[in-house]
Amino acid sequence: AVSEMRDLLHFASQSSFQRNGYKIIVIAEAERLNIEAANAILKILEEPPERTVFFLLYQNEAAILSTIHSRAQNISISAVPIEELVRGLVGRGFAEEDAQVVALLSHGLQGQAINWLVDPDSLTAFKTSSETLKQLMGASIADKFNAVEPWFKAAKDEGGVDFVVERLEHWRQILAAWLVSDTAPI
C-alpha cells in the first residue's frame, strides 16, 4: 500500500490534462490503509498539490488517523429512508419487489442496494453469509472455527487476506444492521 501511495504522490504532483483543470483523487475504503500508507496520505494532505481534490471514503471513522481528520473537511453521508430508496431504485428501472428487498437489507445504503441489484451474486453471497452468522451466534467455538476454516483454505486461490476480509466485512455489515434494527436482517 505504501508503494501505491508513492504512485499517488507522483500522480498528484503532475499537471492536469486540462488547462486550469482539477485532479480528483478518490481513496476508497480508507479505513483499510495501513499506518505507513495513512502517513503517506497525511503528507499529501499537509502540502496538497495545486488544483487537486482528495476524497477519502470510509465507514469506520475510528480507523482514520486523527491527524488526517484535522486536515480534511468531513462530509457525512447517511442512509436514505427506505421508502425514498425504493422509489429511487424503481425510478432507475429496477423491479419494485427487488428494490424493496435490497432497500431493507441495505438499511438505506443506496450504493449497497444498487450493487446488489446489479450483481445478484453479491446479494446471494450476503444472504448466505448472514444465514451462516445467524446460525453461528449460539454455536460452540469449535463450530465457529469450522465455519471459517474454509475461508482460509480458499484464500490461497482467491486473493489471500482480501478474500477473508471481504467475508468478515459481510458479517460486520450484518452485525451493524442488527444493532440498528434489533432484528436479524434475513
Backbone torsions as a table, in degrees:
resi	resn	phi	psi	omega
1	ALA	NA	-30.5	179.1
2	VAL	-65.6	-40.2	178.5
3	SER	-64.2	-35.8	176.3
4	GLU	-64.8	-37.5	179.0
5	MET	-68.8	-35.5	175.8
6	ARG	-64.8	-41.2	175.2
7	ASP	-61.3	-39.2	178.5
8	LEU	-64.0	-43.0	176.1
9	LEU	-57.7	-44.2	179.6
10	HIS	-63.0	-46.3	178.9
11	PHE	-61.1	-44.7	-177.9
12	ALA	-63.2	-29.1	-178.0
13	SER	-81.5	-12.3	-179.4
14	GLN	-81.2	159.1	178.9
15	SER	-72.3	153.7	175.8
16	SER	-71.7	153.2	178.1
17	PHE	-68.4	-31.2	-179.5
18	GLN	-97.1	144.2	177.7
19	ARG	-62.9	128.2	-178.1
20	ASN	59.5	21.5	-179.4
21	GLY	-83.4	166.7	178.1
22	TYR	-105.0	151.8	170.3
23	LYS	-105.8	134.2	177.9
24	ILE	-112.8	124.7	-180.0
25	ILE	-119.7	122.7	-179.2
26	VAL	-112.4	125.3	176.7
27	ILE	-113.6	102.3	-178.6
28	ALA	-81.0	152.5	179.0
29	GLU	52.2	48.1	-176.9
30	ALA	-60.5	-22.5	178.4
31	GLU	-68.5	-13.2	179.7
32	ARG	-90.4	-1.9	178.9
33	LEU	-66.6	136.2	174.3
34	ASN	-76.7	173.9	-172.5
35	ILE	-62.8	-38.1	179.7
36	GLU	-65.8	-43.3	178.8
37	ALA	-66.8	-39.8	177.9
38	ALA	-62.6	-40.0	178.3
39	ASN	-67.3	-34.1	176.1
40	ALA	-64.9	-41.9	176.6
41	ILE	-62.3	-41.4	179.5
42	LEU	-58.3	-42.3	178.1
43	LYS	-60.6	-40.8	179.0
44	ILE	-64.6	-41.5	-177.8
45	LEU	-70.4	-29.4	178.5
46	GLU	-67.9	-36.6	178.7
47	GLU	-133.8	72.9	-175.1
48	PRO	-68.9	142.4	175.0
49	PRO	-63.4	153.0	179.1
50	GLU	-60.2	143.7	174.4
51	ARG	54.3	40.4	177.6
52	THR	-126.4	129.8	-179.7
53	VAL	-118.4	130.5	-179.9
54	PHE	-108.9	137.8	171.1
55	PHE	-120.4	118.9	174.0
56	LEU	-104.5	114.8	-177.5
57	LEU	-100.3	131.7	179.6
58	TYR	-158.2	160.7	176.1
59	GLN	-109.8	-25.5	-175.6
60	ASN	-109.0	93.7	-176.6
61	GLU	-60.2	-34.1	-178.4
62	ALA	-63.4	-21.8	-178.1
63	ALA	-84.9	-4.6	-179.3
64	ILE	-96.5	134.0	-180.0
65	LEU	-55.5	137.1	179.0
66	SER	-61.9	-30.7	177.9
67	THR	-67.6	-29.6	174.4
68	ILE	-70.1	-44.0	178.0
69	HIS	-56.9	-39.2	-175.9
70	SER	-71.0	-15.1	-179.5
71	ARG	-108.7	11.4	-175.9
72	ALA	-131.8	157.9	172.0
73	GLN	-96.6	122.1	-177.1
74	ASN	-89.2	131.5	175.8
75	ILE	-122.8	116.5	-179.1
76	SER	-94.2	128.7	178.0
77	ILE	-113.7	117.6	-175.8
78	SER	-100.5	172.4	-179.3
79	ALA	-65.0	150.5	178.1
80	VAL	-89.3	137.7	175.7
81	PRO	-53.7	140.2	-172.6
82	ILE	-53.5	-47.3	-178.2
83	GLU	-61.3	-41.5	179.3
84	GLU	-66.2	-40.3	178.8
85	LEU	-63.5	-43.1	179.0
86	VAL	-60.3	-46.7	179.0
87	ARG	-58.4	-43.6	-180.0
88	GLY	-64.1	-41.9	179.3
89	LEU	-66.8	-42.6	177.8
90	VAL	-63.6	-39.5	177.3
91	GLY	-62.4	-24.6	177.4
92	ARG	-88.6	3.7	174.2
93	GLY	100.8	4.5	178.7
94	PHE	-84.4	149.8	178.8
95	ALA	-63.3	140.6	-176.2
96	GLU	-60.5	-42.8	-179.6
97	GLU	-60.7	-45.1	177.9
98	ASP	-64.1	-41.1	-179.6
99	ALA	-61.9	-40.7	179.4
100	GLN	-65.0	-41.6	-179.6
101	VAL	-62.2	-51.8	-175.9
102	VAL	-72.0	-30.3	177.4
103	ALA	-63.3	-43.0	178.5
104	LEU	-67.5	-45.9	-178.3
105	LEU	-65.7	-34.6	-177.7
106	SER	-83.3	-7.0	-178.3
107	HIS	53.6	40.5	174.5
108	GLY	85.3	7.8	177.4
109	LEU	-85.4	102.5	-171.5
110	GLN	-63.0	-39.5	178.5
111	GLY	-61.8	-41.7	178.6
112	GLN	-65.2	-43.5	-179.9
113	ALA	-60.6	-45.5	-179.8
114	ILE	-64.5	-43.3	178.7
115	ASN	-57.3	-43.2	-179.4
116	TRP	-66.7	-36.2	179.5
117	LEU	-71.3	-36.2	-179.8
118	VAL	-76.8	-34.0	-177.7
119	ASP	-124.4	82.8	-177.3
120	PRO	-57.6	-26.5	177.9
121	ASP	-63.6	-35.0	178.5
122	SER	-68.9	-33.3	175.3
123	LEU	-67.7	-42.7	177.8
124	THR	-60.4	-43.7	178.7
125	ALA	-62.3	-40.8	178.8
126	PHE	-63.8	-44.3	179.7
127	LYS	-63.3	-42.7	178.6
128	THR	-62.6	-44.2	179.4
129	SER	-63.2	-39.9	178.9
130	SER	-64.5	-43.7	179.5
131	GLU	-63.7	-41.9	177.8
132	THR	-60.7	-46.3	-179.6
133	LEU	-62.3	-42.8	179.4
134	LYS	-59.2	-42.7	-180.0
135	GLN	-67.7	-32.6	-176.9
136	LEU	-79.9	-13.9	-176.4
137	MET	-55.7	-38.1	-179.7
138	GLY	-107.0	10.3	-175.1
139	ALA	-81.1	164.7	176.6
140	SER	-71.6	163.2	179.2
141	ILE	-62.6	-36.3	178.7
142	ALA	-63.1	-42.0	178.0
143	ASP	-64.5	-37.1	178.9
144	LYS	-64.7	-44.5	177.5
145	PHE	-64.2	-41.1	178.8
146	ASN	-62.9	-32.6	-179.0
147	ALA	-69.8	-34.5	-177.2
148	VAL	-96.9	-12.7	-179.9
149	GLU	-54.6	-42.1	178.7
150	PRO	-61.0	-28.0	177.6
151	TRP	-58.8	-45.6	-176.0
152	PHE	-70.4	-33.2	175.1
153	LYS	-68.7	-43.7	-179.5
154	ALA	-69.9	-27.2	-177.3
155	ALA	-59.0	-30.2	179.4
156	LYS	-60.1	-35.8	-177.9
157	ASP	-99.1	-13.4	-170.4
158	GLU	-114.1	18.5	176.0
159	GLY	109.8	13.7	173.5
160	GLY	69.9	-137.7	-173.7
161	VAL	-59.0	-36.7	-179.6
162	ASP	-57.8	-34.9	178.3
163	PHE	-61.1	-45.6	-179.6
164	VAL	-69.8	-43.6	-179.4
165	VAL	-60.0	-38.6	178.8
166	GLU	-60.8	-43.2	179.0
167	ARG	-68.1	-39.8	176.6
168	LEU	-65.7	-34.1	176.9
169	GLU	-63.6	-38.2	174.5
170	HIS	-56.8	-47.9	-178.0
171	TRP	-65.3	-37.2	177.4
172	ARG	-61.8	-43.5	178.7
173	GLN	-62.5	-42.1	-179.0
174	ILE	-64.3	-47.0	-179.7
175	LEU	-63.7	-39.7	177.3
176	ALA	-61.8	-41.5	178.4
177	ALA	-63.8	-41.0	179.2
178	TRP	-63.9	-40.3	179.9
179	LEU	-63.2	-37.6	-178.9
180	VAL	-73.2	-41.7	-171.1
181	SER	-100.1	-12.7	-175.4
182	ASP	62.9	12.2	176.2
183	THR	-137.8	153.0	176.7
184	ALA	-67.6	133.8	-177.0
185	PRO	-69.4	-18.3	-179.4
186	ILE	-131.7	NA	NA
